Every structure is written in structure tokens, then in C-alpha cells.
């Protein structure tokens, strides 16, 4: 169980570092100017000029970006959360065969 936990910690850290590095490189390409990034996005999709306008659920572009980031990081970590929940409690053969047993 200890090895599984450490593998999950390392994977989660690698995912967060990789996504943060990618976001940093994108922002570096636009000189950390969100307005330039959004203008480029609209320029790439001219037929969809409302691509950055908020939906009925969201009231402003900051909420839209915040929701996008939360979904991106949340989905990236979901597999690790599920893997932790469905890990076995100990290495006993009887418990190992039933891998849906949760830690108590």
C-alpha cells in the first residue's frame, strides 16, 4: 500500500508540473498578456467571435477560465483518486482478490 501511495504522489506531481509548465510556456509566448492570448484565440476562430463570451451559467470571462482550469486539473487527477480508492487494504490474498474493498 505504501508503494501505491508513493507512485500516486509522484504521478500527481508530474502531471501538475507538466500542465503548469505547458501553461507557463503558452503564457510566455504571449508575454504573460491575457488580452493578447484571448485576441489570438478569437483571431484563430473568426466565425466564432463569441468563443470567449460567458455562457448562461458563467457571468464573466474570469469565471470561464477558472472553470476551465478546474476541469482540466480535476480530470487529470481523477484517475489517481480512483486508483487510491480501489486499492486493497493489505496484501492478504483474500483481500487482494476483492480489489473494490476500501481502506477503513
N, C-alpha and C positions, 0 to 999 in steps of 0.2 A: 504494500500500500504506500509506503514511503517513496519508493521509486516512481510510482504512478503520479504521486503528487508533485515530485520534483520535475518530472517530464512535462506535466501540465503547466507548471510555473514557467519553465524555460520556453515552452511553445507560446504561451500567452505573452511573455516579454518580447520574444522575437517578432510576433505579429504586431504588437504595439509599436515597437521600434521601426519595423518596416513600413507600416502605414504612416507613422509620423514623419519618417524620412521622405516618403513619397509626397506627402502634403507639403513638407518644407521645400522640396525641390520644385514643386509646382508654384508655390508662392514666391520662391526665389526667381523663377523665370519671369514673374510679373512684378518683380521688385517689391514684394510684400504690399502690393496695392490691390485691395479687394475690388475697387471700382474698375480697374483695368482687367482683372480676371473676369468679372461679370460682363464687361463690354465685349471682351473677346468671345465669351460664351454666346452672347446674343449675335455677334457677327458671324460665328460659325453656323448658327441656326437662324438665318434671316426670316424664314417662313414662320418660325415660332418665336416671335418677338416677345411673347408673354411668358417665355420659359422661366424667367426669374420672378415673375409676379406671384404673390402668395395665393394659395388655394382658399377655399371657403373655410377650412379648418385653421389655417395659419394667417396671422394678421400682418406680418411684415417679413421681409427677406431674411432678417437675422434669425427668426424662428424657423424659417425654411432650411437655412444652412445648419442650424443647430439640430433640427430633426434628422437631417441627412447624416450628420456626423454621428449622432446617437445610434441610428440604424446601422451605419457602417461598422462602428466599433462593437455594437451589441451582437450583430450577426457573426462577426469574426470570433467572438469569444463564446458563442453558444455551444459549439462542439465541445469545447473544453469543460463547460459547465455540465453538459450531459454526460460526458465521459466520467467526470468525477461522481456524479450521482449514481451511475450504474456500475461503479467499481465494486468489487467484492470487499467485504469487511475484513476477511482474513484469508490465509492460503489453505484453509481446510478443504479437502476435496469435495465434501458435501456442499459447502458454501460456494465453492468455485463453480460448480455446475449450475448453480442458480445465480446468474450474474445480475439479476434485477433486484437483489437484496440491497437495501440502503444502509449506510453507516448509521449506527444508533448513537 
